[in-house]
Amino acid sequence: MTWWNKLFGSEESSRVDYYGEGLALLGEGKFHEALTSFRLALKEQPGDPVILQQIAIAYTRIGMTDEAAKTYRHVLTKDPDATGAHYGLAFLLLRAGQREAAIRHLQAFLDNQPRGGDAGQHISHARSTLDQLARGEATGEGRVDNHELF
């Protein structure tokens, strides 16, 4: 039946997967285009925290860190346990010199650790960063280590 829908077209076959498109564009380094796709996905699923987190990542990548932080905070008002939002916000706060707030978000991330995918890499990075902060090695200028945020 799928071929029939493709041949003659149907609403379902003509729908675009804006979220998937956004992820692909983000992976290609096309951050502005990814942001557009994620915004279109958000129109289809208003308030979706997963889409909002991807929007925050795109904002971070294009240097709109205030918008990224605002978006992460919005996600956390909807879902206080959103680990990705805690992780992303922690590093934005650290870059802004807000060490104590960054520590709270890193700890919240570690208290509710994600599973699967590349979670282990992010968990290790969060632990390493907390250790550096505890030793006084990390500063507010974002010189925690050379690990990418996302």
C-alpha positions in Angstrom: 0.0 0.0 0.0 3.0 2.3 0.6 3.8 2.3 -3.1 0.2 3.3 -3.9 0.5 6.3 -1.5 3.8 7.3 -3.1 2.4 6.9 -6.6 -0.8 8.9 -6.1 0.3 10.9 -3.1 -1.3 11.0 0.3 -1.1 13.4 3.1 1.0 10.9 5.1 3.5 10.3 2.3 3.9 14.0 1.6 4.7 14.9 5.2 8.2 16.0 5.9 10.1 14.7 8.9 11.4 18.1 10.1 13.0 16.7 13.2 14.9 14.1 11.3 15.9 16.7 8.7 17.1 19.0 11.5 19.2 16.3 13.0 20.8 15.6 9.6 21.5 19.2 9.0 22.9 19.6 12.5 25.3 16.7 11.8 26.4 18.4 8.5 27.2 21.6 10.3 24.3 23.5 8.7 23.1 25.1 12.0 20.9 27.8 10.7 19.1 25.4 8.4 18.8 22.9 11.2 17.2 25.6 13.4 14.6 26.2 10.7 13.8 22.5 10.5 13.5 22.2 14.3 11.2 25.2 14.4 8.9 23.6 11.8 9.0 20.3 13.8 8.0 22.3 16.9 5.0 23.7 15.1 3.8 20.1 14.6 4.6 19.1 18.2 4.4 22.3 20.3 6.4 22.4 23.4 8.2 19.1 22.7 11.2 19.1 25.1 13.4 16.9 22.8 12.9 19.3 19.9 13.5 22.3 22.2 16.8 20.8 23.3 17.9 20.4 19.7 17.0 24.0 19.1 19.2 24.9 22.1 22.0 22.9 20.6 21.7 24.7 17.3 21.6 28.1 19.1 24.8 27.1 20.9 26.5 26.1 17.7 25.8 29.4 16.0 26.9 31.4 19.0 23.4 32.4 20.3 24.2 31.3 23.8 21.7 33.5 25.6 18.9 32.0 23.4 20.3 28.5 24.0 20.3 29.0 27.8 16.8 30.5 27.7 15.6 27.4 25.7 17.3 25.0 28.1 15.6 26.7 31.0 12.3 26.5 29.2 12.8 22.8 28.8 13.6 22.5 32.5 10.3 24.3 33.5 8.5 21.6 31.5 10.6 18.7 32.7 12.9 19.4 35.7 14.7 16.0 35.1 15.6 16.7 31.4 19.2 15.5 31.6 20.2 17.0 28.2 19.0 20.4 29.3 20.9 20.2 32.6 24.1 19.1 30.7 23.9 21.8 28.0 22.9 24.6 30.4 25.8 23.6 32.8 28.4 24.2 30.2 26.8 27.5 29.0 26.8 28.7 32.6 30.4 27.6 33.1 31.4 29.6 30.0 29.6 32.6 31.5 31.5 32.3 34.7 28.6 31.0 36.8 30.4 28.2 38.5 28.0 27.4 41.3 25.0 27.2 38.9 27.0 25.1 36.5 27.9 22.7 39.3 24.2 22.4 40.3 23.2 21.5 36.8 26.1 19.0 36.3 25.1 17.3 39.5 21.4 17.2 38.4 22.6 15.6 35.2 24.6 13.0 37.0 21.9 12.4 39.6 19.6 11.3 36.7 22.1 9.9 34.2 20.9 9.1 30.7 21.3 5.6 29.2 22.3 4.4 25.8 23.8 6.1 22.8 26.8 8.3 23.7 25.6 8.8 27.3 28.8 7.3 28.7 30.8 10.0 27.0 28.7 12.8 28.4 28.6 11.2 31.8 32.4 11.0 31.8 32.7 14.6 30.6 30.4 15.8 33.4 32.3 13.9 36.1 35.6 15.1 34.8 34.4 18.7 34.7 33.0 18.5 38.3 36.4 17.1 39.4 38.2 20.0 37.7 35.8 22.5 39.4 36.4 20.9 42.8 40.1 21.2 42.3 39.8 24.8 41.2 41.2 24.0 37.8 38.2 25.1 35.7 37.5 28.7 35.1 34.5 30.7 33.8 36.1 31.2 30.5 35.1 27.8 29.3 38.6 26.2 29.6 37.4 23.1 31.2 38.8 20.7 28.6 38.7 20.3 24.9 35.6 18.1 24.8 32.8 19.2 22.5 29.6 20.2 24.3 27.4 18.0 22.1 
